Amino acid sequence: MPDTALFLRCAACDHKVSAFLAFRNAGLLAGPRRPTVNEIEAIAPRLKCSQCGAKSVSLESEPYKDSERYWATSESENRIFHRSSCTSMRSVGAGSEINFTSREAAVRRGYTPCRACRP
């Protein structure tokens, strides 16, 4: 199953923001885990746009390729980065995730590729 990126988009001003980032910044995440899609779908219609304040926020999803995003955890002592779909990252809490936009960015910061998912 391909990973899906979730976004909140304002119908009034067309502002688009990551749903997970918006929920984290608004303090709506219960605990360190990522919210489920059902949780986001239930809360998104009640949110206001952070740009214009309109209450016209809708949820959008977009598929993305594994090669577009790489992840590491700030709790790891071995500094390994992974593909977004790697099973090693499934149990990592949202508060300790580090996101890299490219493989090169992770390597420049001193991280090494995972041997299992081979990013």
C-alpha positions as CSV (number, residue, x, y, z in Angstrom):
1,M,0.0,0.0,0.0
2,P,1.5,3.4,-1.0
3,D,2.0,6.0,1.7
4,T,-0.3,9.0,1.6
5,A,0.4,12.5,2.6
6,L,-2.5,14.3,4.3
7,F,-3.1,18.0,4.0
8,L,-5.6,20.6,5.2
9,R,-6.7,23.1,2.5
10,C,-8.7,26.3,3.1
11,A,-11.5,26.9,0.6
12,A,-11.4,30.6,1.2
13,C,-7.7,31.5,0.7
14,D,-6.3,28.2,-0.7
15,H,-3.8,27.8,2.1
16,K,-2.4,24.3,2.3
17,V,-0.6,22.8,5.2
18,S,0.4,19.2,6.4
19,A,-2.4,17.8,8.5
20,F,0.0,16.2,11.0
21,L,1.9,19.5,11.3
22,A,-1.3,21.5,11.8
23,F,-2.6,19.1,14.5
24,R,0.8,19.1,16.3
25,N,1.0,22.9,16.3
26,A,-2.6,23.2,17.5
27,G,-1.9,20.7,20.4
28,L,-4.5,18.2,19.1
29,L,-2.3,15.2,19.2
30,A,-3.0,12.9,22.1
31,G,0.4,11.4,23.1
32,P,3.4,10.8,20.9
33,R,1.8,8.6,18.2
34,R,0.5,9.8,14.8
35,P,-3.2,10.4,14.6
36,T,-5.2,8.0,12.4
37,V,-6.9,9.1,9.2
38,N,-10.3,8.7,10.9
39,E,-9.2,11.0,13.7
40,I,-8.1,13.6,11.3
41,E,-11.3,13.3,9.2
42,A,-13.4,13.8,12.4
43,I,-11.6,16.9,13.6
44,A,-10.6,18.7,10.3
45,P,-14.1,20.2,9.6
46,R,-14.0,22.0,13.0
47,L,-10.6,23.7,12.4
48,K,-10.1,27.3,11.2
49,C,-7.5,28.3,8.6
50,S,-4.3,29.5,10.3
51,Q,-3.8,32.1,7.5
52,C,-7.3,33.8,7.1
53,G,-9.3,32.3,10.0
54,A,-12.1,31.0,7.8
55,K,-13.8,27.8,9.0
56,S,-13.7,26.2,5.6
57,V,-10.9,23.7,6.0
58,S,-11.1,20.4,4.1
59,L,-8.9,17.3,4.1
60,E,-6.9,16.3,1.0
61,S,-4.6,13.3,0.4
62,E,-1.9,12.8,-2.1
63,P,0.2,9.7,-2.7
64,Y,4.0,10.2,-2.6
65,K,6.9,8.0,-3.6
66,D,9.1,6.5,-0.9
67,S,12.1,8.2,-2.5
68,E,10.6,11.7,-1.8
69,R,10.8,11.4,2.0
70,Y,13.3,9.9,4.4
71,W,12.9,9.6,8.2
72,A,15.1,9.1,11.2
73,T,14.4,9.2,14.9
74,S,16.0,11.7,17.3
75,E,16.1,8.9,19.9
76,S,18.4,6.7,17.9
77,E,22.1,6.6,18.9
78,N,23.2,4.9,15.7
79,R,21.9,7.8,13.4
80,I,20.2,5.6,10.7
81,F,17.7,7.0,8.2
82,H,14.9,5.1,6.6
83,R,12.3,5.2,3.8
84,S,8.9,6.4,4.9
85,S,7.5,2.9,4.5
86,C,10.3,1.1,6.5
87,T,8.9,-1.1,9.2
88,S,11.6,0.2,11.6
89,M,9.8,3.6,11.6
90,R,6.3,2.3,12.3
91,S,6.6,2.4,16.1
92,V,8.4,5.7,16.3
93,G,6.4,8.5,18.0
94,A,5.6,11.6,16.0
95,G,7.5,13.8,18.5
96,S,10.9,12.1,17.8
97,E,10.7,11.9,14.0
98,I,13.2,13.8,11.8
99,N,12.2,14.3,8.2
100,F,14.7,14.7,5.4
101,T,13.7,15.9,1.9
102,S,16.4,14.0,0.2
103,R,18.9,11.1,0.7
104,E,21.7,13.6,0.4
105,A,20.4,15.8,3.2
106,A,20.3,12.9,5.6
107,V,23.9,11.9,4.7
108,R,25.1,15.5,5.1
109,R,23.7,15.5,8.6
110,G,25.7,12.4,9.5
111,Y,23.0,9.7,9.1
112,T,23.6,6.4,7.4
113,P,21.1,4.4,5.3
114,C,19.1,1.6,6.8
115,R,20.2,-1.9,5.7
116,A,16.7,-3.2,5.5
117,C,14.9,-0.6,3.3
118,R,18.0,0.7,1.5
119,P,17.0,4.4,1.0
